[in-house]
Amino acid sequence: MTQQTRPLEGKVRFGLIGFGAWGRHHADAIHKTPGAELVAIGARSEASCAAARAAYPEARVYAHYEELLADNSIEIVDIVVPSYLHHEIARQALEAGKHLLLEKPMAITLAECDDLIATARRHDRIFAVGHELRLSSLWGKVKELIEAGYIGEPQYALVELSRNPYRLGADGWRYDISRVGNWILEEPIHFFDLARWYLERSGSPVSVYAAANSRQPEHPELQDNFSAIMKFEHGAYAVVTQTLSAFEHHQTAKVTGTRGALWASWSGAMDRTRHPTFSLRGYNGQHVEEIPIEKMTGELFELEDQIAMLVQVLRHQGTLSCSAEEGRWSVAMCLAAQRSVESGQPVPFADYLPS
Ligand SMILES: NC(=O)c1ccc[n+]([C@@H]2O[C@H](COP(=O)([O-])OP(=O)(O)OC[C@H]3O[C@@H](n4cnc5c(N)ncnc54)[C@H](OP(=O)(O)O)[C@@H]3O)[C@@H](O)[C@H]2O)c1
């Protein structure tokens, strides 16, 4: 969103809402980032409040997020709550004059996304969405090489994940479709975001055709396997595919162009490991090479980079890695893919563009 805010001196003061499985990693990332201060945490249950107090005795802990939003010392609010609450809490944070880091999915409907974008504009607030893979030394290097022309004109991208099943989430919200939205909004949303980013030179996505199935026939909405083909304006297409019926956590991106190819892969015993293995191989049209990735990569590292990026943006020294408008695109791709799963037909994006 806008970057017109006053220059900040001293540490950027963060308030975190949501101290669950992923929120705890956000707290850790804020705590570790030079230039950031974790001023307050909003949690819901007594157990989460107690855990927050024990882990960060120097932070204020609020049992009602409205109290955190009324805390004038907080400049930016980081929201890491179940997806169905994103719109409600993010809207109030913006109306309270806070800048915002909102976890993906930005919201579970496009009407909610549009409302948040309009609210952020009205209040002239910075609004970042948590697509942290864009900050990765590995997935980001693929983008950098594409933009530098390494593979020629990009024509095809495969973004693939095989992993173990999703976590339940507090109260089991992630397995309740009315609260999670759909399962494409959980993990494949990251891969749609990467695919669109990688194939940007082929214009905007124009349609998506998707299929999914479940190991539990009585719960077809809990998609253990999901695959989609997404076509772009100027002829490129992307395949986004995932299985939750596998083991560990293994992600691949293969991008080919008119001249060459890139093949990136990341593996860990689980998604949140600090000890992954990863590699990037490239073919520049002449020879195959190993492309060194000097910096460690994985979602825990990218989360720290995301907080550092926001500190820079709030100090007028950087740009957002993923804006609210990009976050809206990611939600749109997931909702269109879900409609395709249900109808068995390709779904054009025309109905999903902002009015
Ligand atoms: N970017 C990424 O890679 C990534 C990774 C994981 C998750 N996420 C996203 O992050 C969000 C949270 O996921 P999670 O795995 O952390 O879920 P989780 O483990 O269920 O944690 C959610 C937390 O939100 C808290 N909460 C619910 N309502 C609240 C309220 N009104 N005020 C304060 N706290 C409230 C819950 O509190 P109680 O514990 O007290 O019930 C719970 O601790 C989801 O939107 C998910 O999609 C993103």
Boltz pocket constraint, residues with backbone or C-beta under 6 A from the ligand:
constraints:
  - pocket:
      binder: B
      contacts: [[A, 17], [A, 18], [A, 19], [A, 20], [A, 21], [A, 22], [A, 23], [A, 42], [A, 43], [A, 44], [A, 45], [A, 46], [A, 47], [A, 48], [A, 49], [A, 63], [A, 64], [A, 65], [A, 79], [A, 80], [A, 81], [A, 82], [A, 83], [A, 85], [A, 103], [A, 104], [A, 105], [A, 130], [A, 131], [A, 132], [A, 167], [A, 168], [A, 169], [A, 170], [A, 171], [A, 173], [A, 185], [A, 186], [A, 299]]
      max_distance: 6.0
